[in-house]
Amino acid sequence: MMSSHTLRVLSSIAVRSSRAARHSTCNVTNITRATFSAQPAAHDKPLTPGIGLGKTSTGLVGLDVDHDAVPKMITKYQALLDKLAASDMPPTAQYRINVEKIARYRIAAAQENLDDPEKVEELCNCGQVEELVVQADNEMKVMDMYLRNRWWELVKPVDIEYNPSDEDGGHGDVEWGDTPDGEKK
Protein backbone atom coordinates (compact mmCIF):
# COMPACT_ATOMS: atom_id res chain seq x y z
CA MET A 1 0.00 0.00 0.00
CA MET A 2 1.28 3.49 -0.86
CA SER A 3 1.89 6.04 1.86
CA SER A 4 -0.21 9.19 1.95
CA HIS A 5 2.92 11.20 1.12
CA THR A 6 3.51 9.15 -2.06
CA LEU A 7 -0.12 9.57 -3.08
CA ARG A 8 0.09 13.37 -2.58
CA VAL A 9 3.29 13.54 -4.68
CA LEU A 10 1.74 11.51 -7.51
CA SER A 11 -1.45 13.58 -7.36
CA SER A 12 0.59 16.78 -7.49
CA ILE A 13 2.48 15.52 -10.54
CA ALA A 14 -0.77 14.64 -12.31
CA VAL A 15 -2.28 18.06 -11.55
CA ARG A 16 0.82 19.88 -12.82
CA SER A 17 0.87 17.74 -15.97
CA SER A 18 -2.80 18.51 -16.58
CA ARG A 19 -2.24 22.25 -16.12
CA ALA A 20 0.81 22.19 -18.37
CA ALA A 21 -1.17 20.41 -21.09
CA ARG A 22 -4.02 22.96 -20.86
CA HIS A 23 -1.71 25.98 -20.95
CA SER A 24 0.68 24.62 -23.55
CA THR A 25 1.07 26.55 -26.79
CA CYS A 26 1.52 23.27 -28.65
CA ASN A 27 -1.34 21.90 -30.66
CA VAL A 28 -1.67 18.50 -29.06
CA THR A 29 -4.39 16.34 -30.54
CA ASN A 30 -3.81 13.07 -28.74
CA ILE A 31 -2.85 12.98 -25.08
CA THR A 32 -2.54 9.65 -23.33
CA ARG A 33 -2.48 9.14 -19.59
CA ALA A 34 0.87 7.95 -18.32
CA THR A 35 0.90 5.21 -15.74
CA PHE A 36 3.69 4.86 -13.24
CA SER A 37 4.99 1.35 -12.74
CA ALA A 38 8.21 -0.30 -11.75
CA GLN A 39 7.59 -2.92 -14.45
CA PRO A 40 8.60 -2.10 -18.04
CA ALA A 41 5.79 -2.00 -20.59
CA ALA A 42 5.37 -5.15 -22.66
CA HIS A 43 6.29 -3.34 -25.89
CA ASP A 44 9.47 -1.76 -24.50
CA LYS A 45 12.69 -3.28 -25.77
CA PRO A 46 15.86 -2.98 -23.71
CA LEU A 47 17.85 0.08 -24.74
CA THR A 48 21.28 -0.44 -26.24
CA PRO A 49 23.53 2.57 -25.64
CA GLY A 50 24.25 4.42 -28.87
CA ILE A 51 21.85 2.37 -30.99
CA GLY A 52 18.21 3.05 -31.91
CA LEU A 53 16.33 4.69 -29.03
CA GLY A 54 19.52 4.45 -26.97
CA LYS A 55 21.27 6.90 -29.29
CA THR A 56 22.04 10.05 -27.31
CA SER A 57 24.27 11.96 -29.73
CA THR A 58 24.94 12.22 -33.44
CA GLY A 59 28.51 13.23 -32.70
CA LEU A 60 27.98 16.28 -34.91
CA VAL A 61 27.90 19.77 -33.43
CA GLY A 62 24.49 21.38 -33.90
CA LEU A 63 22.72 18.21 -35.04
CA ASP A 64 20.62 16.66 -32.30
CA VAL A 65 19.39 13.08 -32.20
CA ASP A 66 15.96 12.70 -33.77
CA HIS A 67 14.26 9.39 -33.07
CA ASP A 68 11.60 10.29 -35.67
CA ALA A 69 14.10 10.96 -38.46
CA VAL A 70 13.13 7.93 -40.59
CA PRO A 71 9.44 8.93 -40.95
CA LYS A 72 10.55 12.53 -41.52
CA MET A 73 12.78 11.32 -44.35
CA ILE A 74 9.82 9.68 -46.06
CA THR A 75 7.73 12.84 -45.77
CA LYS A 76 10.44 15.21 -46.96
CA TYR A 77 11.64 13.11 -49.90
CA GLN A 78 8.01 12.59 -50.98
CA ALA A 79 7.58 16.38 -50.89
CA LEU A 80 10.55 16.66 -53.28
CA LEU A 81 8.92 14.18 -55.67
CA ASP A 82 5.57 15.98 -55.43
CA LYS A 83 7.18 19.33 -56.19
CA LEU A 84 8.96 17.89 -59.23
CA ALA A 85 5.73 16.31 -60.47
CA ALA A 86 3.90 19.64 -60.18
CA SER A 87 6.67 21.58 -61.92
CA ASP A 88 7.13 22.25 -65.62
CA MET A 89 10.66 20.84 -65.62
CA PRO A 90 10.89 18.30 -68.44
CA PRO A 91 11.25 14.64 -67.41
CA THR A 92 14.46 14.49 -69.46
CA ALA A 93 16.25 17.13 -67.36
CA GLN A 94 19.21 15.42 -65.70
CA TYR A 95 18.66 17.22 -62.41
CA ARG A 96 15.10 15.88 -62.25
CA ILE A 97 16.24 12.36 -63.12
CA ASN A 98 18.90 12.40 -60.39
CA VAL A 99 16.65 13.85 -57.67
CA GLU A 100 13.84 11.41 -58.47
CA LYS A 101 16.19 8.40 -58.32
CA ILE A 102 17.74 9.48 -55.02
CA ALA A 103 14.41 10.37 -53.43
CA ARG A 104 12.72 7.13 -54.49
CA TYR A 105 15.65 5.05 -53.27
CA ARG A 106 15.76 6.77 -49.88
CA ILE A 107 11.99 6.52 -49.43
CA ALA A 108 12.10 2.79 -50.19
CA ALA A 109 15.03 2.26 -47.80
CA ALA A 110 13.20 4.15 -45.04
CA GLN A 111 9.86 2.39 -45.60
CA GLU A 112 11.45 -1.05 -45.53
CA ASN A 113 13.39 -0.26 -42.32
CA LEU A 114 11.15 2.04 -40.26
CA ASP A 115 12.42 0.63 -36.96
CA ASP A 116 16.06 0.29 -37.99
CA PRO A 117 17.71 3.67 -38.64
CA GLU A 118 21.14 2.07 -38.76
CA LYS A 119 20.03 -0.07 -41.73
CA VAL A 120 18.66 3.06 -43.48
CA GLU A 121 22.02 4.76 -42.93
CA GLU A 122 23.85 1.73 -44.30
CA LEU A 123 21.65 1.52 -47.40
CA CYS A 124 21.76 5.24 -48.19
CA ASN A 125 25.48 5.52 -47.39
CA CYS A 126 25.28 9.31 -47.01
CA GLY A 127 25.45 9.86 -43.26
CA GLN A 128 23.15 9.45 -40.30
CA VAL A 129 19.38 9.59 -40.68
CA GLU A 130 19.40 13.04 -39.07
CA GLU A 131 21.79 14.18 -41.82
CA LEU A 132 19.56 12.65 -44.49
CA VAL A 133 16.66 14.78 -43.21
CA VAL A 134 18.87 17.88 -43.45
CA GLN A 135 19.91 16.84 -46.97
CA ALA A 136 16.24 16.67 -47.99
CA ASP A 137 15.67 20.17 -46.59
CA ASN A 138 18.71 21.48 -48.46
CA GLU A 139 17.63 19.80 -51.70
CA MET A 140 14.25 21.52 -51.40
CA LYS A 141 16.03 24.89 -51.26
CA VAL A 142 18.16 24.01 -54.30
CA MET A 143 15.09 22.78 -56.17
CA ASP A 144 13.26 26.05 -55.46
CA MET A 145 16.19 27.98 -57.00
CA TYR A 146 16.42 25.55 -59.91
CA LEU A 147 12.71 25.89 -60.71
CA ARG A 148 12.60 29.66 -60.17
CA ASN A 149 15.58 30.26 -62.50
CA ARG A 150 14.63 27.51 -64.97
CA TRP A 151 18.24 26.32 -65.03
CA TRP A 152 17.43 23.25 -67.12
CA GLU A 153 16.98 25.66 -70.05
CA LEU A 154 20.61 26.81 -69.76
CA VAL A 155 22.07 23.37 -70.33
CA LYS A 156 23.05 22.91 -73.96
CA PRO A 157 23.89 19.57 -75.55
CA VAL A 158 27.56 18.98 -76.27
CA ASP A 159 28.84 16.96 -79.20
CA ILE A 160 31.55 14.59 -78.10
CA GLU A 161 33.84 13.18 -80.72
CA TYR A 162 35.03 9.72 -79.84
CA ASN A 163 36.82 7.29 -82.09
CA PRO A 164 37.64 4.00 -80.38
CA SER A 165 39.67 2.82 -83.36
CA ASP A 166 42.58 5.16 -82.58
CA GLU A 167 45.63 2.90 -82.67
CA ASP A 168 47.49 4.66 -79.87
CA GLY A 169 44.53 4.69 -77.51
CA GLY A 170 44.32 8.48 -77.57
CA HIS A 171 47.58 9.02 -75.70
CA GLY A 172 49.59 10.45 -78.55
CA ASP A 173 52.76 8.60 -79.49
CA VAL A 174 53.78 7.85 -75.88
CA GLU A 175 52.92 4.44 -74.48
CA TRP A 176 52.31 3.84 -70.81
CA GLY A 177 55.52 2.96 -69.07
CA ASP A 178 57.71 4.86 -71.55
CA THR A 179 59.67 7.73 -70.06
CA PRO A 180 59.96 10.96 -71.99
CA ASP A 181 63.27 11.39 -73.90
CA GLY A 182 64.59 14.11 -71.60
CA GLU A 183 64.12 12.03 -68.44
CA LYS A 184 65.96 8.83 -69.46
CA LYS A 185 68.72 7.82 -67.08
ChimeraX attribute file (.defattr): number of C-alpha atoms within 10 A of each C-alpha:
attribute: neighborCount
match mode: 1-to-1
recipient: residues
	/A:1	3
	/A:2	6
	/A:3	7
	/A:4	9
	/A:5	9
	/A:6	10
	/A:7	11
	/A:8	11
	/A:9	11
	/A:10	13
	/A:11	12
	/A:12	12
	/A:13	12
	/A:14	14
	/A:15	12
	/A:16	12
	/A:17	13
	/A:18	13
	/A:19	11
	/A:20	11
	/A:21	14
	/A:22	11
	/A:23	9
	/A:24	10
	/A:25	8
	/A:26	8
	/A:27	7
	/A:28	9
	/A:29	6
	/A:30	5
	/A:31	7
	/A:32	6
	/A:33	8
	/A:34	7
	/A:35	7
	/A:36	8
	/A:37	7
	/A:38	6
	/A:39	6
	/A:40	10
	/A:41	9
	/A:42	6
	/A:43	6
	/A:44	7
	/A:45	9
	/A:46	9
	/A:47	11
	/A:48	10
	/A:49	10
	/A:50	11
	/A:51	13
	/A:52	14
	/A:53	18
	/A:54	12
	/A:55	14
	/A:56	14
	/A:57	13
	/A:58	16
	/A:59	9
	/A:60	10
	/A:61	7
	/A:62	7
	/A:63	12
	/A:64	13
	/A:65	18
	/A:66	16
	/A:67	17
	/A:68	14
	/A:69	20
	/A:70	25
	/A:71	16
	/A:72	18
	/A:73	26
	/A:74	21
	/A:75	14
	/A:76	21
	/A:77	26
	/A:78	18
	/A:79	16
	/A:80	19
	/A:81	17
	/A:82	12
	/A:83	15
	/A:84	20
	/A:85	14
	/A:86	8
	/A:87	11
	/A:88	10
	/A:89	17
	/A:90	14
	/A:91	13
	/A:92	9
	/A:93	13
	/A:94	12
	/A:95	15
	/A:96	17
	/A:97	13
	/A:98	10
	/A:99	17
	/A:100	20
	/A:101	11
	/A:102	13
	/A:103	20
	/A:104	16
	/A:105	15
	/A:106	22
	/A:107	21
	/A:108	13
	/A:109	21
	/A:110	25
	/A:111	15
	/A:112	12
	/A:113	15
	/A:114	15
	/A:115	16
	/A:116	14
	/A:117	22
	/A:118	15
	/A:119	16
	/A:120	25
	/A:121	20
	/A:122	13
	/A:123	14
	/A:124	18
	/A:125	11
	/A:126	12
	/A:127	13
	/A:128	19
	/A:129	28
	/A:130	21
	/A:131	19
	/A:132	23
	/A:133	21
	/A:134	16
	/A:135	17
	/A:136	21
	/A:137	17
	/A:138	12
	/A:139	16
	/A:140	17
	/A:141	11
	/A:142	12
	/A:143	19
	/A:144	14
	/A:145	12
	/A:146	14
	/A:147	15
	/A:148	9
	/A:149	11
	/A:150	13
	/A:151	13
	/A:152	16
	/A:153	10
	/A:154	8
	/A:155	9
	/A:156	7
	/A:157	6
	/A:158	6
	/A:159	6
	/A:160	6
	/A:161	6
	/A:162	8
	/A:163	9
	/A:164	9
	/A:165	8
	/A:166	10
	/A:167	10
	/A:168	11
	/A:169	12
	/A:170	13
	/A:171	10
	/A:172	9
	/A:173	9
	/A:174	12
	/A:175	12
	/A:176	7
	/A:177	6
	/A:178	8
	/A:179	11
	/A:180	9
	/A:181	7
	/A:182	6
	/A:183	6
	/A:184	7
	/A:185	5
